[in-house]
C-alpha cells in the first residue's frame, strides 16, 4: 500500500480527490435532493385511456349493405371527419365541462379566476391529450375500427375524459346527421314543390280548343 501511495500518479489522484471532495460531495447531495423533491412534488405519471370505435355508414348506407361503405375512400373520409370533430372546440369544451377541472397541487392566482374551460385549455387539451388513430400497422380507410386515446395525469380522470369525449362526439355526430337529413328533406321538398308548380303551369296552359260548328269545349287533361 505504501508503494502505491509513493507512486506520484496515484498520489496526485488522491490529492485531487481530497481537495475537490467538498465540491463533488456537495454537488451530488444537491442534485440528489433536487431529484427527490421533483419526484415527490412535481413529477406526474401519464395514463392513457383508449376507446375503440366502429365506424358504420348508417346514415347514408343502403339496407342491403348493412351499414358498409361503398368505397374505401368514403370510409377514410368518414374517419377523418371523426378525427377533426374529436378535436373540435365544441366537442372538447363539452368533454372538459362534463369532467370538471383537474385538481392542482399548487395554485397561484393573481386575479379573477377564468371560467373553465378556457380557450387556451381547450386548445392545449386538443393538441396534447387527444389522439385519434387507426389500429397499429394500418391507416384510415383500411378497417372500420379506429381508436380514441386520452392522456391524463390520473387513471380515473383519463377514463372519465375518454368517456365524456366519446359522448360529446356521438352527440355532435348525431347533430350532423340530423342536419344532413334535414337538408336532404328540404331539397326533396323543394323539388316536389317545383314539380307541382310546373304541373300547374302546364295544366293552366291547356286552354279551350275551338271546333268547327260547335261551341268551344274545355279539354281536360289528367296527368
Helices and strands as residue ranges (DSSP letters): H 2-6, H 8-37, I 38-42, E 47-54, G 63-65, H 72-86, H 89-99, H 119-128, E 130-134, E 145-152, H 155-204
